[in-house]
Structures are given as C-alpha cells and as structure tokens.
C-alpha cells in the first residue's frame, strides 16, 4: 500500500503564535483546531486542560504544569492573558 502522507520539514506554518510571557495569573485557552487526526496523547492533553469541544474556551491559572501542557498542543490552541481586574457589579 502506498503512503499517502509524507512529512516534509519545509511544510507547515513558518511561525507559531507565542504563548504570553509568564504572569502567574489567569490564561484563557481556546481550542482553534480539531483534535481529529492527532495522537491520543494530544487528545488526552486537551481533555486534561478542560477542552472537550472545538472552539471551546476555558480559563485556567497560569502554572508551570499548564505551560508544559500548552507546549505539547500549541498548534491546536490559542492562549491569551485574562485581565486581573474583576468586573465591578453596579446595582
């Protein structure tokens, strides 16, 4: 059976969006690409982060362990820093 997919080093994105600088605050993580076609390990990492559906967003505390998880699936997620100022309730 012929191979239908060949990985070439020159193919793929030239750059990957950098993860924001460590702030030890809150990070909003949005899954921007599907886990279909990726390894079971990447799917398990997305579930561990709290992402179960495509385009879902979660807010997590910024920790070194979360940074390691994000590094493994950085091509599937988008990370933004969350403002630390809580919304004031006016009533």
Steps between C-alpha positions, in 0.01 A plus 500: 500500500649836403548770759254784456664741743866596511628748756732763359698736727432795269123464520275636771479834674808720494430632849278406792326763711710545815344428838475820707782569745467330840277704723378240751151639450217361292514377140210462257560192287293450185516190283533627142574174320338161528670208671377263229799343328737574787642249746311373802758675715407845361129426540562398862697820560213713365258317731734552796507873427119497497437530126251242381358667188635696206483881556448452876673743739609446859675724752778333698755619754843548346726229643817331374312173448237675287780663298640153427160377385453803277840445344393151392183623324604856405397444136143412608431779750511878531608650832424850624556664836190584705471841664555471875254780578162352600190652348326735740137422573285809475153469637 
